[in-house]
């Protein structure tokens, strides 16, 4: 979203704008914004010094999305609840201690309160029937209101790095919950690394160039010089700050504990002796021909990934991707880990359906010695897999034009495979959580659909 200037706003140069972004040290809400009342849908006032919003904010009658992260709010403004069209609120990294019931808009779909000082949520949050995405990592919550059991549309929940003593029973049976992160709470903070890796000294690494950057860290192309010789590697340096998913060190712990699997990016070692004491992991460098399967969700899609318009997969390649990811998820749960972010945008894929599951930023450890909770958590992740499978089917080349003329047998086989995949997808996504299959069962079904 393009950064605008207060000068342009005051000069009338932004008339008719649907989006507005101002970050210029504001301590008060600029009244000139109301000149856009008939068109403004997305307002981003992050990175200022605001502590209040005006009582007449509902004059912005088309406002759907409001970002006020990195400001000085100590309370979620009650006036927000009067904004008729407001669906998304982002108040990350403020000083918010209270969320008044009146502050919750009727149409609320996506609420971000990451990295604040919340000790509790109002029970009225249970009235937010349209809520799909709730991000609460990095607060001081000791419990969640039981009324949240009524949020039956909730799909993504981030409650990592709080003070929760347990996962509530109702949470494990929410019919659409798919992406859950809860690491760094007292009930799971004692989880230890199950398979350690060797330290790799900073002096044995030469950073070549940056490959990418995410919420939790920066990934570099580097060269590792060891006794066996020099080899190219990927070096992830963690930022250490709170992310929307939780604490980066929890991510590092989960990456190491996951161990080896053909569809997980191998961890070669843990960084040692960084000059600024930064934490890091040295991982295998994935072939540059691998690409992200999709892009992350947009403001409009909310919880669903965005695929490029030209996306298309051969049916057998789509099955191979699904099988690889299901196998990786089965392996993770066997190690007592939930991925928490099983999404196409966290999957790298290459030719013929090769696939690698990455990004452990939302990973959490399953509470020890509770097999019922472990299976419930796995079945939550199975719904995320259902969404992935639905997308792979939607973008697979299933039309008869893709089959050589006269190859009736292949056409019949493909149609049968599609029907079985659709049945599996529906089974994985059913609202009765306890009736969903486990990943071990999913792997068997998909394995039987692989070409001989």
C-alpha positions, -999 to +999 in steps of 0.1 A: +000+000+000+015+033-011+024+059+015+006+091+012+014+126+026-006+149+048+002+177+024-015+159-005-045+151+016-049+187+027-044+200-009-073+178-021-050+157-043-063+124-028-100+131-035-119+099-043-093+076-028-103+042-016-070+037+003-050+060+025-018+054+043-003+081+066+028+076+088+042+110+097+043+112+135+006+119+139-006+125+175-041+134+165-065+120+138-063+144+108-099+158+103-091+161+066-096+123+063-133+129+065-132+146+031-128+110+018-159+097+036-178+087+005-150+065-009-124+055+017-124+017+024-089+011+037-072+034+062-036+027+075-024+049+103+003+026+116+036+040+128+023+072+144+017+084+180-020+081+182-038+072+214-074+080+205-098+081+175-125+107+170-161+100+182-174+108+147-152+081+130-184+064+117-187+093+093-163+072+072-193+051+062-175+029+037-145+021+059-138-017+059-102-020+070-084+000+097-047-004+106-034+014+137-004-007+146+027+007+163+009+036+180+001+044+216-034+031+222-040+016+257-076+006+249-093-006+217-114+025+209-151+019+216-161+040+186-150+012+163-181-008+172-202+019+156-185+017+122-211-003+102-189-017+075-157-023+095-144-059+090-107-058+098-089-042+126-051-042+130-038-028+164-005-047+167+023-034+190+004-008+210-001-008+248-036-021+248-048-035+281-085-035+275-110-044+248-144-030+256-173-050+243-185-018+225-153-018+204-162-049+185-178-041+151-208-063+141-191-073+108-157-081+124-139-108+104-102-102+112-088-089+144-051-083+151-040-075+187-006-090+186+021-077+210+000-058+235-008-061+272-042-078+272-050-099+303-085-108+291-110-106+263-146-096+268-172-124+266-190-104+240-164-116+215-186-147+212-211-126+194-187-120+165-203-147+143-183-136+112-149-138+129-124-159+108-090-147+119-079-137+155-043-128+162-035-125+199+002-136+202+024-118+227-002-107+253-009-117+289-040-138+285-045-164+312-077-178+296-101-174+267-137-166+273-159-197+269-183-176+249-157-179+221-171-214+214-199-195+195-173-182+170-179-212+148-165-195+117-130-190+133-104-205+111-070-190+122-061-183+158-028-171+172-025-173+210+013-180+213+034-163+240+006-157+265+000-170+300-025-198+292-025-228+315-043-251+291-061-252+258-098-250+265-119-281+254-142-260+232-113-248+212-105-283+200-139-288+186-144-255+167-158-267+133-136-246+110-104-240+130-075-249+108-044-228+117-036-227+154-004-214+171+000-216+209+037-221+216+053-202+245+025-206+270+030-222+305+012-254+295+037-262+268+068-241+277+087-272+290+088-289+256+125-296+249+144-302+217+142-339+209+170-341+183+198-317+186+220-305+157+257-295+157+268-259+162+282-241+131+305-213+139+299-179+123+335-177+111+329-208+090+301-191+071+304-165+043+272-147+036+268-141-002+234-124-006+199-122+008+173-147-005+143-134+013+128-120+045+098-131+066+082-120+099+107-140+120+140-136+102+161-130+071+173-159+049+207-156+032+225-176+006+258-185+023+288-208+019+297-231+047+333-241+049+338-274+069+363-302+070+345-318+041+349-287+020+328-257+010+291-261+003+262-237-005+237-233+023+207-212+034+213-192+066+183-180+085+190-152+110+162-148+135+151-113+144+141-121+180+111-098+180+075-109+185+058-118+152+021-124+144+027-161+150+047-159+182+084-160+193+110-168+167+130-190+192+100-213+194+103-216+156+139-225+158+132-251+185+105-267+164+127-268+132+154-287+151+131-311+168+113-319+136+143-340+124+148-353+089+121-360+064+122-360+025+096-332+024+110-309+051+140-286+044+170-302+061+185-284+091+223-288+090+233-270+121+226-242+146+245-209+143+271-203+170+292-173+179+274-146+159+291-113+166+258-097+178+246-129+195+219-135+169+202-168+167+202-187+135+199-220+116+219-233+087+198-253+063+201-270+030+199-247+000+169-256-021+172-256-059+163-222-073+138-239-096+115-245-066+088-219-063+061-211-037+029-229-045+009-198-039+009-163-023-004-156+012-040-146+019-050-111+008-071-086+027-101-098+008-094-136+009-087-134+046-078-170+054-073-184+019-041-183-002-039-164-035-027-184-065-014-168-097-040-166-125-019-189-146-016-216-119-022-251-132-011-285-120-010-319-137-034-342-118-006-367-109+017-338-098-011-324-076-015-358-060+023-361-055+023-326-038-006-336-015+011-369-006+044-353+002+028-326+025+005-352+042+036-374+048+055-344+063+026-335+085+023-371+097+060-370+106+057-337+125+028-349+146+047-381+153+074-358+168+048-340+189+047-309+167+019-291+150+029-270+120+002-244+127+005-228+092+000-256+067-006-233+037+003-234+000+024-202+005+046-222+029+052-250+004+080-249-022+073-271-053+094-281-083+089-303-113+065-332-113+051-324-079+082-323-057+072-304-026+089-291+006+070-278+036+087-248+053+082-219+077+078-231+112+069-197+126+035-210+140+047-244+151+038-256+186+046-286+207+017-309+216+011-311+253+029-342+266+010-373+277-024-364+264-032-385+233-067-372+230-056-336+228-028-347+204-053-363+180-077-333+183-048-309+174-038-331+144-074-331+132-074-293+133-044-294+110-062-319+088-088-292+080-059-270+068-049-299+046-084-301+033-082-265+022-049-272+004-064-302-013-094-282-024-070-257-040-049-283-057-081-298-072-093-264-084-061-257-102-055-292-117-058-298-154-088-320-153-105-312-186-108-339-213-088-317-237-057-325-216-061-362-224-049-375-258-078-383-281-089-419-279-072-425-245-105-434-229-088-456-202-067-427-189-097-404-189-117-429-168-087-434-144-084-396-140-121-392-133-120-419-107-090-403-090-107-369-090-138-384-073-116-401-046-097-368-040-130-349-037-142-375-012-110-373+008-111-334+007-146-334+021-137-360+048-108-339+059-129-308+061-160-320+078-172-299+107-173-328+132-136-326+142-134-361+158-146-377+126-118-364+104-091-389+094-055-387+108-026-380+085-015-416+085-049-425+070-046-397+045-012-409+034-026-444+026-054-430+005-031-407-015-005-433-019-030-456-036-037-429-061-001-425-072+007-437-107+022-473-106 
